[in-house]
Structure formats: C-alpha cells, structure tokens
Amino acid sequence: MTHHAVGPSDYREATLREAIMQETELKLELSRSGAGSLLKKNPFGSSPTILQQRSIYFDTPGWDLIKRGLSLRIRQSGNERIQTVKAGDGAAAGSFTREEWERPVAGDTPIFDDPQVRDLLAGAGQKLAPLFEVHVKRHSWNVIDDDATVEVALDIGKVVAADREAPLCEIELEKKAGPPRALFALARKVDLITPAHLGVMSKAERGYRLLGPAPGAAKAAPTPLTSDMSAATAFACIAAACLRQFRLNEAALGWSGDAEALHQARVSLRRLRSLFSISKCLFDDSRFDHLREEFKWLTSELGDARNIDVMIDRASSEALSSCLREARDEAYAAVEASLSSTRARSLMIDATEWISIEGWRTQSDETLHVQSSTDFASMVFDKFRKKVAKDGDNLIDADDESRHKVRIAAKKLRYAAEFFEPLYNNKTEAKRHRRFIEALKDLQDRLGSLNDIATAPDMLAALELSEVAGAKDLYSAEDKSKLLEDAAKAHHTFVNKRRFWR
C-alpha cells in the first residue's frame, strides 16, 4: 500500500490518512445456512471481529459514476466513517485488481480535497446524492499462512434501495501480503464446509440492480481490449468476462427457471470454449487442457435442457408440447444438480485462479507476451474465415456432419470477431465489422436450424416421444430443403463480405 501526503483537512478532529492501493480479492456467495455452518466450524484460526456496518453509495441522477466504472461509498463501522472510491472495469470474475482511494470523513457527505479523486470524478461531485444503502453484520479475520496474509470478511445483511431490498450473504478474501494463491486455498477450504459459488457482483452493482427492473438473462458485453495488449492478456480479459456472464445467468436461472437465462448461460460457456479453442496455440499447459475438458463437460450438462426448449418453441401440436414440458422439468432439475455440484463450483474457482495468477503470466515466452492482440486476432480471423468459406462451398449436397462442422467453425469465427471488436473502432473498420457479423450470424442461424432438424429424431427417441403427434414435423424434409437453399445463399453473402481486419 502506498501512502500519499495531503493538504489540510476540512475538519481538525481526525487525522487525515488517504491511501491509494491495488486491491486483489476473491468473492464467494454463500447461503444464510451456509454462513451459519462456516461460523460454527470457523476454519480461520481465531475468533472473528464483529461489526455492524452501514454503507451509503452515491451517484448522480444519470448514474455517471457506474457508467464510468466507478463507485463511491461512505461506510460507517461503529463511530468511524471511511469514504472509498473504487475504479475498475467491473468485467472480472471473482478475482480482480482495481484501484481504490480511502480516507476518513466526519459525516455522510463526501469530501473531494484530493486532486486525483476530483479528476477521476470529473465534475460529478456537485451532482452526487445517496442512491442506496448496504447493511451488514461483518465477521472478519486476519489469516496468516506462511508468507501470506489474507483478510477474510463474511457479510450477512441486505441491500436497500428506495422501497426495495435484497438479502446479501457473501465472503470476501482480500490479499494483504504474500502470493495471491492463498486466496484460492482459503476459497477451497470454505467450499469444503459449505457450498461457495464464485461471486461476480459488487455490493454497488447489487444496489443499482435494485433500482432498475428485475434482472433477467445477461448477454455478452464487449470486453475493453486495447491494441497494445498481448494476446495472452487479451485472452485473460475475455475469459474473465465469459465467466462473469455465466455466473450472472446461473444465478438468474436459479431463481427464475427462465429458458433465456439457461440459453445465455450455455452461450457463455460455448464462448469460453471457443476462446480456449482459438487460443490453444498460446498455451503449453496441462491445466489449460484440463480446464478445456471441464468446460466441455459443463456445457454438455446444459445441452438436453436447451434442446428441449428449442423443440418446445417449434412444436406444432399441444400433445407434443405437453410431453416436452414434462421432459423439460426433468432436464432443468438435472441442470440444477450439475450446477450445484462440487465439480462445477470447483471449476469456477480453478478457472479464475488459472486466469488470474497462473505461472504463464510471468513466463518470458515470446508467443505469450510479444505477439499483440491485434496480430493474434488477424491470424484467427484468417484461419477460420478460410475454413468457413472452403468447407461451406457446397452446403446443399453436404451431409449433416459436414454442415455441423461448418457451423462450429462459423460460430468460432463469430465469437472471435465479437471478442476482438474493440480493436477495430475506426469508422471504416466498425462498418465492415458490423456487416461481417450480420452475414456470419445469418449463416450461423441457418446452419443452426438445419442442425436442430438433424438432431431432432435422436432427441425425440431418447425422450420416447417419436410417435407423439407432431413429432415428425420437427424434422420435415420440406423445411430442410428450404433451409438448405437459404444456408447456401447466406454462405455466398458471407464469402463476399469484406474483411474488417488488416
């Protein structure tokens, strides 16, 4: 932690200490009963310090701070109040590093006598007002393990915004000294006592969510990449964003059972698997290969439920719809069991650890740290564009398996184009990128519909629904013939789109 000397304070009764630091933490979500089990077994080696805390979060009426990735709060613990400003992109999953400014204040009014904080807030200070509050009972420990010191904070309470409130139960592990690997060792120790799910939402984000409509399925958001990033750094940023998207949708699925939340959870995993696939040339690492296999397993666990949802949307008879809805209930129960398993929870922690702190980050391998994200992206685009163009040249006469391979290549190309979109932001590049994505999406949709027809007979047979009225309509030859023609046209359009990369 670096301390900075500052000028006179607005009040004299407190000694002003302002700090800017790099905060590295891992957040886990627990159930209330799980928190009780953790407190009862207390694996942290000492009795906790217990404090009641009230935190007030501020922003402008137009939410200028959160839009710029900032948060401002004043937290009261006993008679002490600390003002904290945090800056970060908010895209990381579970483990992240962000800048943080802290100082004591006398009341519940923010103070901006530090030039760096004033510049960061860029004139928003005059318009700031309280938006929501967080009330928690905090149990905290300092855990020392060899050369590592970790601050553990278990927060049990609620977030309150206007006339709405939501429960909060999470544990934060913050590295104070030593290697960050200690965070993950403690996380696994916690998960042995009670199920602990990777947390991806800050308290501030929970408050903002209460102020808006009920959150539903979360779609992929652009990852802030820059052309001076190495290929490996870009990989880590994109992978963290995929994990975040998955966890947001997993949480939404848990309380809503919504088909779109399941779909977006599966999309996030498929995006992550595509990222691992296109990046395999960067990493010679057995853990990388292990994670690829584990994400393949988890994606497959959501497959049957998603396929049933697709068939329900396409079903032409009430008899078939009714049978599929019954099958859907069983499939969703199986998804819930998989997502709540030790294997799935461990995968999230393992992946976050590997992405955040694994040894490849400090290697001197030229491929990892010299190749730019732009050069790497161009290589990926060239490879998969060539594959889609060549292998899709005769979609009408190809067999189902060949078309499926073209579809997978098209999907990888589209995801790659979305991943690296921020690198192509001048007017010409942006226009070509948009047209390229539109053509690729149209081709992917046509091939996806053909794949639904190809897989329907086996899926219906597995569900013992082949003879139900309307079942054969899901794979009619007439529909397939029309889709083949449309897919061939879409492929021709795609091939003639100009590259947006150099």
Disulfide bonds with the S-S distance in Angstrom:
none
